[in-house]
Amino acid sequence: MTSQFSLAQGLIDRNQADAAKAALAKHWEHAMPLYDFTCRVCGATFEAMAAMVGGEGICLCGGSAKRLVSVGRGYRADGDWIASVAAVAEKDSDKPHVRAFLADPSRGNYRRWMRGEGLRPLEDGEGRRGAAASPDPRREVLERFKARRSRV
């Protein structure tokens, strides 16, 4: 009796499973993602495609290059919203907390900027109130219910 493994398409035997694992390993062995490298000879930093298993690269000058550890293009240590806050900060201010925040828009500098400007974040439940008072939600629900009932 052969042992069987379950896959999405059904059952396969151990030999088929081993062949699938080997094919997958071969695929990833030759995958070529983009890495950052720095040359040991000239000091240049560049990007190049390289196998996932290797750690060395070749620079245009001919020297060997060391793979750098990087987090990728999409990574940002602070939230994306900080850039929008920095966009509304007063650019020509001489205040040190404003200058520090514009030079390095991090969460810590954001908090110092808020304190320096006498601002605080909105608490839950706070928000902009419209000029007109909002109608009673119970009345609105009842009116919608009646409107639906009359269409039926």
ZISUL-V230074 format. One record per pair of residues at least 24 apart in sequence whose ideal C-beta (glycine too) atoms are under 7 Angstrom apart, sorted by the first residue. I is the first residue (numbers start at 1). GAP is how many residues later the second one is. D is the distance in whole Angstrom. If there is no record, write none. Layout:
# ZISUL-V230074
I:GAP:D / I:GAP:D
This chain:
# ZISUL-V230074
28:24:6 / 29:24:6 / 35:32:5 / 36:32:4 / 36:34:5 / 37:28:4 / 37:29:7 / 37:30:6 / 37:31:6 / 38:27:6 / 38:28:6 / 38:30:6 / 39:24:5 / 39:26:5 / 40:24:5 / 40:25:7 / 40:26:6 / 78:28:5 / 78:29:5 / 82:28:6 / 85:25:6 / 89:24:7
